[in-house]
Amino acid sequence: AGGRDVYQNQRSRFLYYWPEFRAWQISSSYEKRMSLVSSFGGTAAACPTYDSDWRVWNDLGWRWTPVSALTVQCRQPCPCNDVVVSGGEGLQSSSMGIFSRVDGVT
């Protein structure tokens, strides 16, 4: 995960950094380059809350959809123990919620 923390929600989705894309992503595995939610800011941000231009994969349209209501926030200053992702429930509900840091994985 590019030396950055990996987080997991209660639906077994992972929030992780993918160095090749310089993006934070949400997927069923932090070892996959394919994702359901991704940042498109290209900032190589150390913390997911520092990245921008989050988009959600729209299965019906087979395309990335910007969601202006999507928020990615830490419950405390970075480095985060928990990250809250919300606003994309209509397109990828399993990829929303509270993500907790996975110990020992970067």
FIVO-722436 format. One line per field, with one value per residue: residue number from 1; residue in one letter; y, z, x of N, C-alpha, C in turn. Coordinates in Angstrom, 1 decimal, padded with zeros to 4 digits. Layout:
i	[NUM / ...]
aa	[A / ...]
nc2	[Y / ...]
nc3	[Z / ...]
nc1	[X / ...]
cac2	[Y / ...]
cac3	[Z / ...]
cac1	[X / ...]
cc2	[Y / ...]
cc3	[Z / ...]
cc1	[X / ...]
***
This chain:
i	[1 / 2 / 3 / 4 / 5 / 6 / 7 / 8 / 9 / 10 / 11 / 12 / 13 / 14 / 15 / 16 / 17 / 18 / 19 / 20 / 21 / 22 / 23 / 24 / 25 / 26 / 27 / 28 / 29 / 30 / 31 / 32 / 33 / 34 / 35 / 36 / 37 / 38 / 39 / 40 / 41 / 42 / 43 / 44 / 45 / 46 / 47 / 48 / 49 / 50 / 51 / 52 / 53 / 54 / 55 / 56 / 57 / 58 / 59 / 60 / 61 / 62 / 63 / 64 / 65 / 66 / 67 / 68 / 69 / 70 / 71 / 72 / 73 / 74 / 75 / 76 / 77 / 78 / 79 / 80 / 81 / 82 / 83 / 84 / 85 / 86 / 87 / 88 / 89 / 90 / 91 / 92 / 93 / 94 / 95 / 96 / 97 / 98 / 99 / 100 / 101 / 102 / 103 / 104 / 105 / 106]
aa	[A / G / G / R / D / V / Y / Q / N / Q / R / S / R / F / L / Y / Y / W / P / E / F / R / A / W / Q / I / S / S / S / Y / E / K / R / M / S / L / V / S / S / F / G / G / T / A / A / A / C / P / T / Y / D / S / D / W / R / V / W / N / D / L / G / W / R / W / T / P / V / S / A / L / T / V / Q / C / R / Q / P / C / P / C / N / D / V / V / V / S / G / G / E / G / L / Q / S / S / S / M / G / I / F / S / R / V / D / G / V / T]
nc2	[-001.2 / 001.2 / 002.1 / 003.4 / 003.7 / 001.1 / 000.6 / -000.8 / -001.5 / -002.5 / -004.1 / -005.5 / -004.1 / -002.3 / 000.6 / 002.1 / 003.0 / 003.3 / 003.2 / 003.3 / 004.7 / 006.9 / 007.4 / 007.1 / 004.4 / 002.3 / -001.0 / -004.6 / -005.8 / -004.9 / -005.4 / -005.2 / -003.5 / -002.6 / -000.8 / 000.5 / 002.9 / 005.9 / 008.3 / 011.1 / 013.0 / 012.8 / 013.4 / 012.0 / 011.8 / 011.6 / 010.9 / 009.8 / 011.8 / 014.1 / 014.0 / 014.6 / 015.1 / 012.8 / 009.9 / 007.7 / 004.3 / 003.7 / 001.2 / 000.9 / 002.7 / 002.1 / 003.7 / 006.2 / 008.3 / 011.5 / 012.5 / 015.0 / 015.1 / 013.3 / 012.5 / 012.3 / 011.7 / 012.0 / 010.9 / 012.0 / 014.0 / 013.4 / 011.1 / 008.8 / 006.8 / 006.0 / 006.4 / 008.1 / 007.5 / 008.8 / 009.6 / 008.4 / 006.4 / 005.7 / 004.6 / 002.9 / 001.4 / -000.5 / 000.4 / 002.5 / 004.1 / 003.5 / 003.2 / 001.4 / 001.4 / -001.1 / -003.0 / -003.4 / -003.6 / -002.0]
nc3	[000.0 / -000.7 / 001.5 / 003.2 / 005.6 / 005.9 / 005.8 / 007.1 / 006.6 / 008.2 / 006.3 / 005.0 / 003.2 / 001.8 / 002.4 / 000.9 / -000.3 / -003.7 / -005.3 / -008.1 / -009.3 / -007.9 / -005.9 / -003.5 / -002.7 / -002.6 / -002.1 / -002.4 / -001.7 / -000.6 / -002.2 / -004.8 / -007.9 / -009.0 / -008.2 / -006.3 / -005.4 / -005.7 / -005.4 / -007.4 / -007.4 / -007.7 / -005.9 / -004.3 / -001.6 / 001.9 / 003.7 / 003.5 / 003.8 / 002.8 / 000.1 / -003.0 / -005.2 / -005.3 / -006.6 / -007.6 / -008.6 / -011.1 / -011.6 / -013.4 / -015.4 / -016.2 / -015.6 / -014.0 / -011.5 / -010.5 / -007.2 / -005.5 / -002.9 / -001.5 / 001.2 / 002.9 / 005.9 / 008.8 / 012.1 / 014.0 / 014.1 / 011.3 / 011.6 / 010.9 / 013.0 / 012.5 / 009.7 / 008.1 / 005.6 / 003.4 / 001.6 / -000.9 / -000.9 / -002.6 / -004.9 / -004.2 / -001.7 / 000.1 / 000.2 / 001.8 / 005.1 / 008.4 / 008.5 / 009.9 / 011.0 / 009.9 / 011.7 / 011.4 / 008.6 / 005.7]
nc1	[000.8 / 002.0 / 003.5 / 001.8 / -000.8 / -003.3 / -006.8 / -009.8 / -013.3 / -016.5 / -017.7 / -015.8 / -014.3 / -011.5 / -009.6 / -007.0 / -003.7 / -002.6 / 000.3 / 001.0 / -001.0 / -001.0 / -003.0 / -005.6 / -007.7 / -010.7 / -011.5 / -012.2 / -009.9 / -006.7 / -004.6 / -005.2 / -005.4 / -007.8 / -010.7 / -013.5 / -014.1 / -012.2 / -009.6 / -008.8 / -007.0 / -004.2 / -002.2 / -000.4 / -000.9 / -000.2 / -002.1 / -005.5 / -007.4 / -006.2 / -006.3 / -008.0 / -010.8 / -012.6 / -014.0 / -016.7 / -017.3 / -019.6 / -021.7 / -023.8 / -023.4 / -020.9 / -018.6 / -016.5 / -017.8 / -018.0 / -018.7 / -020.1 / -020.9 / -019.4 / -017.4 / -014.3 / -013.0 / -011.0 / -011.3 / -009.7 / -006.7 / -004.4 / -001.7 / -004.4 / -006.5 / -009.1 / -011.2 / -013.8 / -015.9 / -018.3 / -021.3 / -021.4 / -023.2 / -025.4 / -024.4 / -022.2 / -022.6 / -021.4 / -018.9 / -018.7 / -018.7 / -017.2 / -013.8 / -011.3 / -007.9 / -005.7 / -003.7 / -000.1 / 000.0 / 001.0]
cac2	[000.0 / 002.4 / 002.6 / 004.1 / 002.8 / 000.4 / 000.7 / -001.8 / -001.2 / -003.7 / -004.8 / -006.1 / -003.3 / -001.7 / 001.9 / 001.9 / 003.9 / 002.6 / 004.1 / 003.4 / 005.7 / 008.1 / 007.5 / 006.3 / 003.6 / 001.4 / -002.2 / -005.7 / -006.2 / -003.8 / -005.8 / -005.1 / -002.2 / -002.3 / -000.2 / 000.9 / 004.3 / 006.3 / 009.7 / 011.4 / 014.2 / 012.6 / 014.2 / 011.1 / 012.3 / 010.7 / 010.6 / 009.9 / 013.0 / 015.1 / 013.8 / 015.3 / 014.7 / 011.4 / 009.4 / 006.4 / 003.5 / 003.5 / -000.1 / 001.0 / 003.5 / 001.7 / 004.9 / 006.9 / 009.3 / 012.4 / 012.7 / 016.2 / 014.9 / 012.3 / 013.1 / 011.3 / 012.5 / 011.3 / 011.2 / 012.7 / 014.4 / 012.4 / 009.8 / 008.5 / 005.5 / 005.7 / 007.3 / 008.0 / 007.8 / 008.9 / 010.4 / 007.6 / 005.2 / 005.4 / 003.9 / 001.9 / 001.4 / -001.3 / 001.0 / 003.6 / 003.7 / 003.8 / 002.4 / 001.4 / 001.1 / -002.5 / -003.0 / -004.2 / -003.6 / -000.7]
cac3	[000.0 / -000.8 / 002.8 / 003.9 / 006.4 / 005.3 / 006.7 / 006.7 / 007.2 / 008.6 / 005.1 / 004.5 / 002.1 / 002.3 / 002.0 / 000.8 / -001.3 / -004.8 / -005.8 / -009.5 / -009.7 / -006.9 / -005.5 / -002.4 / -003.3 / -001.8 / -002.9 / -001.5 / -001.4 / -000.7 / -003.1 / -006.2 / -008.5 / -009.4 / -007.0 / -006.4 / -005.0 / -005.9 / -005.5 / -008.7 / -007.3 / -008.1 / -005.0 / -003.5 / -000.2 / 003.0 / 004.4 / 002.6 / 003.9 / 002.1 / -001.3 / -003.5 / -006.4 / -005.1 / -007.6 / -007.3 / -009.8 / -011.4 / -012.3 / -014.4 / -016.6 / -016.4 / -015.6 / -012.8 / -011.3 / -009.4 / -006.2 / -004.7 / -001.5 / -000.9 / 002.1 / 003.5 / 007.1 / 010.0 / 013.4 / 014.7 / 013.1 / 010.7 / 011.0 / 011.4 / 013.4 / 011.8 / 008.6 / 007.8 / 004.1 / 003.3 / 000.5 / -002.1 / -000.6 / -003.7 / -005.9 / -003.7 / -000.2 / 000.8 / 000.3 / 002.7 / 006.5 / 009.2 / 008.2 / 011.0 / 010.6 / 010.0 / 012.4 / 010.8 / 007.1 / 005.0]
cac1	[000.0 / 002.8 / 004.1 / 000.8 / -001.7 / -004.4 / -008.0 / -010.9 / -014.6 / -017.2 / -018.1 / -014.6 / -013.7 / -010.3 / -009.2 / -005.5 / -003.0 / -002.1 / 001.3 / 001.0 / -002.0 / -000.9 / -004.4 / -006.3 / -008.8 / -011.5 / -011.8 / -012.3 / -008.5 / -005.7 / -003.6 / -005.8 / -005.4 / -009.2 / -011.3 / -014.9 / -014.0 / -010.9 / -009.2 / -008.2 / -006.2 / -002.9 / -001.3 / 000.4 / -001.1 / 000.2 / -003.3 / -006.6 / -008.2 / -005.5 / -006.5 / -009.2 / -011.5 / -013.0 / -015.1 / -017.3 / -017.5 / -021.0 / -021.8 / -024.8 / -022.9 / -019.5 / -017.7 / -016.3 / -018.8 / -017.7 / -019.8 / -019.7 / -021.3 / -018.5 / -016.4 / -013.4 / -012.6 / -010.4 / -011.9 / -008.7 / -005.7 / -003.6 / -002.2 / -005.7 / -006.9 / -010.4 / -011.5 / -015.2 / -016.2 / -019.7 / -021.9 / -021.5 / -024.1 / -026.3 / -023.6 / -021.3 / -022.9 / -020.5 / -017.6 / -018.9 / -018.7 / -016.0 / -012.7 / -010.3 / -006.5 / -005.3 / -002.3 / 000.9 / -000.1 / 001.3]
cc2	[001.3 / 002.9 / 003.4 / 003.2 / 002.2 / 000.4 / -000.3 / -001.4 / -002.6 / -004.6 / -005.4 / -005.4 / -002.6 / -000.4 / 001.9 / 002.8 / 003.0 / 003.5 / 004.3 / 004.5 / 007.0 / 008.4 / 006.6 / 005.6 / 002.8 / 000.2 / -003.4 / -006.3 / -005.1 / -004.2 / -005.8 / -003.7 / -001.7 / -001.8 / 000.2 / 002.4 / 004.7 / 007.8 / 009.9 / 012.6 / 014.1 / 013.2 / 013.3 / 011.5 / 011.2 / 010.2 / 010.7 / 011.2 / 014.2 / 015.1 / 014.5 / 014.6 / 013.2 / 011.1 / 008.0 / 005.6 / 003.3 / 002.3 / 000.0 / 001.7 / 003.0 / 002.8 / 005.4 / 008.1 / 010.2 / 012.6 / 013.8 / 016.0 / 013.9 / 013.0 / 011.9 / 012.1 / 011.6 / 011.8 / 012.0 / 013.1 / 013.3 / 012.2 / 009.3 / 007.0 / 005.0 / 006.8 / 007.0 / 008.4 / 007.7 / 009.7 / 009.6 / 006.4 / 004.8 / 004.6 / 002.7 / 001.9 / 000.6 / -000.7 / 002.3 / 003.2 / 004.1 / 002.8 / 002.5 / 000.9 / -000.4 / -002.5 / -003.9 / -004.3 / -002.2 / -001.0]
cc3	[000.0 / 000.5 / 003.6 / 004.6 / 005.5 / 006.3 / 006.2 / 007.4 / 007.6 / 007.5 / 004.4 / 003.2 / 002.7 / 001.7 / 002.0 / -000.3 / -002.4 / -005.5 / -007.3 / -010.0 / -008.9 / -006.4 / -004.3 / -003.1 / -002.3 / -002.6 / -001.9 / -001.1 / -001.6 / -001.6 / -004.6 / -006.7 / -008.9 / -008.1 / -007.4 / -006.1 / -005.1 / -005.9 / -006.8 / -008.6 / -007.7 / -007.2 / -004.3 / -002.0 / 000.8 / 003.7 / 003.5 / 002.6 / 003.2 / 000.6 / -001.7 / -004.7 / -006.3 / -006.1 / -007.2 / -008.6 / -010.0 / -012.2 / -013.5 / -015.7 / -016.9 / -016.6 / -014.2 / -012.7 / -010.2 / -008.4 / -005.3 / -003.3 / -000.8 / 000.0 / 002.7 / 004.7 / 008.2 / 011.2 / 014.3 / 013.7 / 012.5 / 011.4 / 011.7 / 011.9 / 012.7 / 010.8 / 008.2 / 006.4 / 004.0 / 002.0 / -000.8 / -001.9 / -001.8 / -004.8 / -005.4 / -002.2 / 000.6 / 001.0 / 001.1 / 004.2 / 007.2 / 008.9 / 009.3 / 010.5 / 010.9 / 010.6 / 011.6 / 009.3 / 006.6 / 003.6]
cc1	[000.9 / 003.4 / 003.1 / -000.1 / -002.8 / -005.6 / -009.0 / -012.2 / -015.3 / -017.7 / -017.0 / -014.1 / -012.5 / -010.1 / -007.6 / -005.0 / -002.4 / -001.0 / 001.3 / 000.1 / -001.9 / -002.3 / -004.7 / -007.5 / -009.5 / -011.8 / -011.9 / -011.0 / -007.6 / -004.6 / -004.1 / -005.7 / -006.8 / -009.9 / -012.7 / -015.0 / -012.5 / -010.7 / -008.6 / -007.4 / -004.7 / -001.8 / -000.3 / 000.3 / -000.8 / -001.0 / -004.5 / -007.4 / -007.5 / -005.7 / -007.8 / -009.8 / -011.8 / -014.1 / -015.5 / -017.6 / -019.0 / -021.2 / -022.8 / -024.2 / -021.5 / -018.6 / -017.5 / -017.2 / -018.3 / -018.9 / -019.4 / -020.0 / -020.3 / -017.5 / -015.6 / -012.7 / -012.0 / -011.2 / -011.0 / -007.6 / -004.9 / -002.3 / -003.5 / -005.8 / -008.2 / -010.6 / -013.0 / -015.4 / -017.7 / -020.1 / -022.0 / -022.4 / -025.0 / -025.7 / -022.8 / -021.5 / -021.9 / -019.1 / -017.6 / -018.8 / -017.4 / -015.0 / -011.7 / -009.0 / -006.3 / -003.9 / -001.4 / 000.9 / 000.1 / 001.6]
***
